[in-house]
Amino acid sequence: MSAAVENGGHGFGRGYSNWRRVLSPTGNTGDGIFRILMLLVALLMVAIVLAMVLALAADAMPAIRQFGFGFLTARQWDPIKGEFGALPFIYGTVMSSLIALAISVPFSLGIAIFLVEQAPHYIARPVGFLVELLAAIPSVVYGLWGIFVLAPFLRVYVEPALAKVFGWLPLFQGSITGIGLLTGGIILAIMVTPIISAVVRDVLAAVPGSQREAALALGATKWEMIRVVLVNGAPGIAGAIILGLGRALGETMAVTMVIGNRAQISPSFFDPAYTIASAIANEFNEATGDLYVAALVELGLILFLVTFIVNGIARLLVWNVTRKTGGVGRAA
């Protein structure tokens, strides 16, 4: 019996030693405690995300049971009649974000290429700081600027010109007020440009300098060399664009102030629209019935899941490039 106890004791000792090696490979007890604490912090973040999803799903369950998948395709949003459909909000969110990317991506690429490949250090640093400073401006400030500056400018100069030249297209028909889908898209473009340009700049700087030197040694011009860099950084650039898309999808206050907030699906960029985030911000305090609240929560759940997936894809694409840090760009 003593032998069995002894064997059991040895087994417990070996198990304890194995766990100790896992938790602290260096054999230091302090390192093991620190490793456990960091693991708990990481698991806490995962638990918070899962708790948010479960809480939103539980609160949205009345609307999910009532409307099912049809909630995503229905166009009617009438709280008085108890009819709720998310399609106008999905349309407004997607279209405003696509307009923002169409405007922002060329500017962001140009800024990143200039800072990494063209500008000297004494210009690149302050310009890069000013571009990144745009990301620190509060959303409501963008909204105020959009109401008092951008919307009147678009109403007087830009939208009439677009209607005159492209008025034969449904995209540029309708009443010109300066408040609508186009204004919301431009505001979003200004807000996501610092994010996209900053990530693209890091991606281009992570492309090994040997590739630039090889292209120039083969007789490539400066522009041809930049094209080689862009091709090598294409996955990371795509990730930066998707990351900007994730920011645009979830933006609330600035868009709410300039997009018009009308639950409709109109092909015209001049007409008002409504985004998911704007609908939640505007109507949550006014929601009285349980079904009304559940419908708004389901909108939030949809936005959360879409934004989570989009940002996850963006991070993977950017990581795929930036982890290859065998060399850095000219900025190094």
Residue pairs with C-beta under 8 A, 6 or more apart in sequence:
20 27
20 32
21 27
23 32
23 35
23 36
24 31
24 32
24 35
25 31
49 308
52 304
53 301
53 304
53 305
56 297
56 298
56 300
56 301
56 304
57 64
57 301
59 293
59 294
59 297
60 294
60 295
60 297
60 298
60 300
60 301
61 294
62 290
62 291
62 294
63 71
63 84
63 291
63 294
63 295
63 297
63 298
64 71
64 294
64 298
66 291
66 294
67 74
67 84
67 85
67 295
70 85
71 84
71 85
71 86
71 295
71 298
72 86
72 87
72 90
72 302
73 85
73 87
74 83
74 84
74 85
74 86
74 87
75 85
75 87
75 88
75 265
76 83
76 84
76 85
77 83
77 84
77 85
77 88
77 89
77 263
78 84
79 283
79 287
79 289
79 292
82 289
82 291
82 292
84 291
84 292
84 295
86 276
86 295
86 298
86 299
86 302
87 265
88 263
88 264
88 265
88 273
88 274
89 263
89 274
89 275
89 276
89 279
89 299
90 276
90 302
91 265
91 273
92 181
92 184
92 259
92 273
92 274
92 275
92 276
92 278
93 249
93 275
93 276
93 277
93 303
94 249
95 181
95 185
95 273
96 181
96 184
96 185
96 188
96 248
96 255
96 259
96 273
96 275
97 185
97 188
97 245
97 248
97 249
98 185
99 181
99 182
99 184
99 185
99 186
99 188
99 189
99 269
100 185
100 186
100 187
100 188
100 189
100 191
100 192
100 244
100 248
101 189
101 192
101 241
101 244
101 245
101 248
102 185
102 189
103 185
103 186
103 189
104 188
104 189
104 190
104 192
104 193
104 196
104 244
105 196
105 241
105 244
107 189
107 193
107 197
108 193
108 196
108 197
108 200
108 240
108 244
109 197
109 200
109 237
111 127
111 131
111 193
111 197
111 201
112 197
112 198
112 200
112 201
112 203
112 204
113 204
113 226
113 230
114 124
114 127
115 124
115 127
115 128
115 197
115 201
115 331
116 124
116 201
116 204
116 205
116 329
116 330
116 331
117 204
117 222
117 226
117 229
117 329
117 330
119 127
121 331
124 331
128 198
128 201
131 193
131 194
131 197
131 198
132 194
132 198
133 194
134 190
134 191
134 193
134 194
135 191
135 194
135 195
135 198
139 191
139 251
139 252
139 253
139 254
140 253
140 254
140 257
142 187
142 190
142 191
142 253
142 254
143 187
143 253
143 254
143 255
143 256
143 257
143 258
144 257
146 183
146 186
146 187
146 254
146 257
146 258
147 257
147 258
150 178
150 183
150 186
150 187
150 258
151 177
151 178
151 179
151 183
151 258
152 178
153 178
154 178
154 182
154 183
154 186
155 176
155 177
155 178
156 178
159 172
159 176
159 178
159 182
159 270
160 176
162 172
163 172
163 173
163 176
163 270
165 172
166 172
167 173
170 267
170 268
171 267
171 268
171 269
172 268
172 269
172 270
173 267
173 268
173 270
174 266
174 268
174 270
174 271
175 270
175 271
176 270
177 260
177 270
179 258
179 259
179 260
179 272
180 259
180 260
180 268
180 269
180 270
180 271
180 272
180 273
181 259
181 260
181 266
181 268
181 269
181 270
181 271
181 272
181 273
182 269
182 270
183 258
183 259
184 255
184 258
184 259
184 260
184 273
184 275
185 269
187 254
187 255
187 258
188 248
188 251
188 254
188 255
191 247
191 248
191 251
191 254
192 244
192 245
192 247
192 248
193 244
195 240
195 243
195 244
195 247
196 240
196 241
196 243
196 244
199 236
199 239
199 240
199 243
199 318
200 233
200 236
200 237
200 240
202 236
202 318
202 322
203 233
203 236
203 237
203 239
203 240
203 318
203 321
203 322
204 229
204 230
204 233
204 329
205 328
205 329
205 331
205 332
206 233
206 236
206 321
206 322
206 324
206 325
206 328
206 329
207 229
207 232
207 233
207 321
207 327
207 328
207 329
208 324
208 326
208 327
208 328
209 327
209 328
209 329
209 330
209 332
210 326
210 327
211 228
211 229
211 232
211 327
212 225
212 228
212 229
212 329
212 330
215 224
215 225
215 228
216 225
220 228
229 329
230 237
232 321
233 321
235 317
235 318
235 320
235 321
236 317
236 318
236 320
236 321
236 322
238 317
239 313
239 314
239 315
239 316
239 317
239 318
239 319
239 320
239 321
240 314
240 318
241 314
242 310
242 311
242 313
242 314
242 317
243 310
243 311
243 314
243 315
243 318
245 310
245 314
246 307
246 310
246 311
246 314
249 277
249 303
249 306
249 307
249 310
250 277
250 303
250 307
251 277
252 275
252 277
252 278
252 280
252 281
253 281
255 275
255 277
255 278
256 275
256 277
256 278
256 281
256 282
259 272
259 273
259 274
259 275
259 278
260 271
260 272
260 273
260 274
261 272
261 274
261 278
261 279
261 282
262 271
262 272
262 273
262 274
263 274
263 279
264 271
264 272
264 273
264 274
266 272
266 273
276 299
276 300
276 302
276 303
277 303
279 296
279 299
280 296
280 299
280 300
280 303
283 292
283 296
284 293
284 296
287 293
287 296
